Amino acid sequence: MGGKVEVKGGVSAAVLAKVPVVADPLAEKPDEIASNISYHAQFSPHFSPFKFELEQAYYATAESVRDRLIQQWNETYLHFHKVDPKQTYYLSMEFLQGRALTNAIGNLNIQDAYADALRKFGLELEEITEQEKDAALGNGGLGRLASCFLDSMATLNLPAWGYGLRYRHGLFKQKITKEGQKEFAEDWLEKFSPWEVVRHDILYPIRFFGRVEVNPDGRYNDNKYLQFRMYVSRKWVGGEVVQALAYDVPIPGYQTKNTISLRLWEAKARAEDFDLFLFNDGQHESASVLHSRAQQICAVLYPGDATEDGKLLRLKQQFFLCSASLQDIISRFKERRQGPWNWSEFPTKVAVQLNDTHPTLAIPELMRLLMDDEGLGWDEAWDVTTRTIAYTNHTVLPEALEKWSQAVMWKLLPRHMEIIEEIDRRFTVLIKTTRLDLESELSSISILDNNPQKPVVRMANLCVVTSHAVNGVAQLHSDILKSELFANYVSIWPTKFQNKTNGITPRRWLRFCSPELSSIITKWLKTDQWVTNLDLLTGLRQFADNEDLQAEWLSAKKANKQRLAQYVLQVTGESIDPDSLFDIQVKRIHEYKRQLLNILGVIYRYKKLKEMSPEERKNTTPRTVMIGGKAFATYTNAIRIVKLVNDVGAVVNSDPEVNSYLKVVFIPNYNVSVAEVLIPGSELSQHISTAGMEASGTSNMKFALNGCLIIGTLDGANVEIREEVGEDNFFLFGATAEDVPRLRKERENGLFKPDPRFEEAKKFIRSGVFGSYDYNPLLESLEGDSGYGRGDYFLVGYDFPSYMDAQERVDEAYRDRKRWLKMSILSTAGSGKFSSDRTIAQYAKEIWNIQECRVP
């Protein structure tokens, strides 16, 4: 490598030269691994020669791990090809993967070997893993769930694929300034990702706009009940066509050879779409207009949709994902068969799961591909489609149930709108001929809402009418879907609706992110099998009172708290006391998740501390409150909540009378890697959404698994967590889901009487103690009895008194350390149900009908 070059924060060329350069993709011993890393540093160069700083070391290390993954990957798909099992294809607009290096070497069980190999360069594994940027492919729980599911699919040796989009910038990078949240473009692909493999041979055309042509000699399917004739021989032509190019990311299972794929699509235009004549004529932008439009498709996750262009771009993204994925799935189905294809076999080989309504266009697109490209009649195509597709609902919030303008849909996808119209028409006929009692409900259960002011397509209704299975993601959520949101459909198809309570992977969310606690669990259970059989954690219950276990538990939690305190100091400059109660709420900032309730409680606590004497303060429970999450850039009240948290923190943390008893910290740019530090270090976690509004939540499961106690409402998976960990180990407050409609009605009728503490907290904000920012619009949303932006829709005021009472119980419990440690152990012991392995095993058996296909 030449002369001796000292590199700050890296490795000198002299040290690098001592490690032999050998390509050894399947290296297992530290010496061999070091040589393979050295090989990648020299022969997979991405940087100038003679550099081996931490960043270069990370890329070389990642590529060395990728070598082994590619070997397992190839074996897995060769095995799938030979066996030809039924496979699941999981379509999701988000996959919030987090860092891949720690997860890969953990699942491959080679952490120690890689740590030893890197020491030969004078490097520590921890400093190398810190170089990796999180893949910005998701926003929150939906995308993180999809990633946990892929981990479980691979670990359970199931034949499966994930399908998503390769966003260049993802959502956004959040920075906090004195003005509040600022959004910047994510830079995870600024250089490159060492984990993805571009598949230049996997390329599909995706059409937008255009028109529908009818073949005059085409057959048509004339159903005797129907006046409408749906031509089989119709073609979607014209418009603009972009290419979908596949990038594959390997997903290794835990201590198994099986390694499956997350296939991400990137949009690109062809060389022939670049107009050389226009370019040479000086019309440079006009010459490459399709290239520019293609680039926009995968630029950003959830682009703003206030304009028609924004709506078209979002719809393009959704269709692009669905069309590319289905073309790929059909191509793979054909590969294994000799034509002519027996299409009735398709659902016996293919299961497609729609993760929420974003991939709904898979329904009309599969119909179009089967009818227009493969020549099937309507009835046959419909049979295949309904037997293939299943739908997971993730929300009961009306604004999150997608509705697309019919005009925008006709413009972008004219053929699909014809198909959707026909699905809706046939559903209407079904109701009018078989369920006269539901005829009056058609306006709400039909797919098309033809309100002349705003005609829309209801995507959730299209999913429910078409899918063979519809599931909610927690028992309470599924019950609400069946009794309220989809009640009429349940009366038509009672067996279609299921519950699949969400889960999390125990590998990333305990085994790897909290090695100290994991070692203690393994020691006391006398096995590490809990990592793939989380129900074994119940074995900890018999030791919950054991003083030796409690002492070890305390030591592990203390180490995690100190690590978190160092992180907070590094990113915020704020020193926090590891002996204080670490109280954390991290999730997307949304009014229904009620970060506002949390910070109002903190404000009241601060005011009371200020009013106490120094002696009285000494008897309180010191607490560090951490709140983190991203507010969508156009969501004004969420932006205000972020500002309020930071303003409160600035005042409290600089107040010498109080800051040894209370600190308030906003954690910026919350993502998976940040969660891996926060969750193990937490002791109390707030899951305080208005009852009946959170479908499930999964961070509650991660916190509970790590021995963190939950303060929360009876909402989403909180209900089941409380059942599993024990009512005494959960701090419950607030209205129930059954109460909420009545309480909103009473509020509208002027019957709400606010608690004095609630009024005191709001008045304290209005006094200007937290600065000159105008918080009136935020506070007014909690006031009045009704009206847009008023009337306290999320019941912050109603739940405030019981929330404050619950917080007093928290303070009391924390003062009794022995009691708290027992509760913490019992929280982990009761978390076995919330493994994504259990969830995915249920999907595989009860929805997908797929079997294990283990690589020998």
C-alpha angles and dihedrals in degrees: 000000000000130000127353110288117181113211122196112233092008144056130302117239088241091060092045090051091058091064111079116239107235129154103227109156095179096044114154107170118076092242091052092045091051089052091050090050088050089050091055091047089057106030104030092050120177096161139047114291120262092037121115104156122151093275093053090045090054093052093047090048092048092050090050090054090044090058090065093043091053090053091052091041092055091047091049096052093042087054092048089049092053097044095039096205125177106273134205122226113199112203115198135157088215137046111172096195104167120200115342104199099070091042094049097049089043094052090044089048093231101117094116094046091051092045090053092045093053092049087065086068091045090254133129120224091229093059090049095050089051089065093067118098119217113254103250096218100123148032111217145316097348093058095039090052090052089053093048088050092054090051090052094045089055094043091050089049092239120161101244147135134204118218123199144134127276099233112196093205105014115199107325143286111252123220125179120221133166087272091056131246119010122189124218131176115269113245103200092124095039088111107010142281114253091203100064126082116201113224104209090182093058104079128141133183116241119195129205131185114353127116141272120253125196120219104227092214093047123128119237134203109241110193111195092226095054134073092194117088115212108204115222091198101066125129132201107218142165124022119096128314125205129180126245111215120194125233114184126207117194117234111197122204121230110273093337132105092235112111117173133189138256101199113202122192125220122193120228138162125230125254089246089061089066107092105220093183092056092045093052088046088062095255092122100161094044089051093062103031095126091048089053093048091049091053091053093059096071099025101098139012112241099358115205111280103192090111129055090246089054091051091048091051093051091048090047089054093051095047092044090057093046099044097045092046095048093046087052093048092049091047090053091048091053093046090065095048140060113233145281086067121225096224094188085070092060096088089049089061102031134054117180118195119196110211099212123321098303093092094043091118087073085082100061090032093057089047090050094048092049096046105033101032103027099033100236121154120243096259094050093045091048092050091052093045097049093047092049105045129071128177134217115203115208104180149040092193108116093217090055094054098092120237118181126202110252090219092056091047093050089050097049102028111022096163092050092052089055089053094046090050090053093048088051093047093051092047089052090051090049091055094044093050102038108020111039088162089067097047091098089054095055093100090064102034100043118102095232119059102201096188101154091222094055117002110193143171112239104219097192090054090051089052094049095046093049108034123089090215132029120187139185121211105234131028094250091047093049091048091053090048091053098042099038124004099039100017095126092051090050089058089054098042108018095170095051096077124082142163123234108177108215123248141189132227111260089207100067095026100051116354095055104024095048108030093163094057091041091055091051092050091049091048095051096041090044089225140069092212089105088081089074098021104046093177086077087076088082085077088076091068093078090058098043092109094042109120094209092054090045091052092049091045091052090050092052093047090048091053090050092048091051091050089051092048089054090050093050091050090049097050102032105021089233120132113217129189114245089205092062122089108271105221114184138185114176123165141099110314107249133146092237091055085056105218080157091065089051096051093043087055090050091050091052090048090051092050092050092048089052090053094051127092117246089256092052091051090057089064094056126094109254110232137188111202115201122188124180140166143105123271114212107252095241096042099100100187092048089052089051091052091054089050092049093051090052093045092050090048092051091055100039096044093052094047106102093197093059112019096090088058101038135026126175119200130179109209107216127221097009112205140144096285091050089049090054088063099037100047099054089047096050126102102177123028127191119224098165107149119148106275114265095022106086109072093208119313119215102201087071087062093049092051094046091049089055093055095261118144119231130225106196155129127261091268135128115330091347086087093059094038089056090050092050101043094038130259092258090060097054126071103223128191142146144051120316124241089255090055097050102080091047092048092050089050092050089049091053088052092055095249098125116112111193121225112249090235090057091051090046093054093050092046090051090056091048090052088074095240090134096049140278099295111125106247094168095103090053094047092044089060085068093050139070123042101263143341134102111311092005139077096067095262091186094053097237090150094047094050096040098091095048089044091054091047090052090050089055089054088051092053091049094048093048092055088062098065095183091054092046092051091051090050090049093052091048090051091058091041091056097049099084095102091060098069114123085221088070092045094049093045087057093048090048094051103033104033112014101033092214128146136215112277103188120190106239 
